[in-house]
């Protein structure tokens, strides 16, 4: 499998998992958080699929296409840990859907970051909410859900926050 | 359609067109040229699909994953126009397959670059060779071929060099 094949597979898995997550929270009110805005493609996809929901995006800096940058009130710039902790004051227990695409080229560092931010994300999540992401993460309230058909285990992850 | 949808469609179109081009030159000997190495994903794909063929990659500078960089003898760094013109001495009339992914965010500039390099690519192509690319290009010897099923016209292009 070439890097092109592998890249396409990853994007298809990402989209399928996000779409599944969006449908799983259809009946649950609450905002969406995008942890890792990056180039803004998944932010745009979430915006397209979730209609009128508020979406708050976290990143270290803005590297997204200008059309895919949220307004200032929905853009939380800085270290993920600091900004997620800070967001607890306004979003704690309210978030219906979290998408966390935080992987870099360094697998060990990406997993370590996932482990660090999982409890901070958990503090923002509403009971019954869905967390979808590219790194293995863990929280006492989270139950791992099966992936959409055709996606290799470990390529992406979906969790439901227990009620 | 979100930017994620659109990006996935473009990559799928790119892969399908490259695969079609590779199969079209199966019986034609000659090297491959990759005009625009970029991140190296399509170079890796061409390498994976074309087996033992020589692949020469052109780009302004190396921005590819280290595993997707050709050796020095197959890497032609500099302005596309200058380097394609220079390559005519060794590759003129010999190339079986050219993949040219040269688009930037600026559509007008990308199309102008395509128009400029088309005759330079043409000079390298063997009769019966295939040119596949992301910009509309034109040369007297080139005949545009239909795209693989499901690809929107204008998203990618395939030409056969008349014999």
Interface residues (C-beta under 8 A of the other chain):
Chain A: X1 X2 X3 X4 X5 X7 X8 X11 X12 X14 X15 X18 X40 X41 X42 X44 X45 X47 X48 X49 X65 X67 X68
Chain B: X1 X2 X3 X4 X5 X7 X8 X11 X12 X14 X15 X40 X41 X42 X44 X45 X47 X48 X49 X65 X67 X68
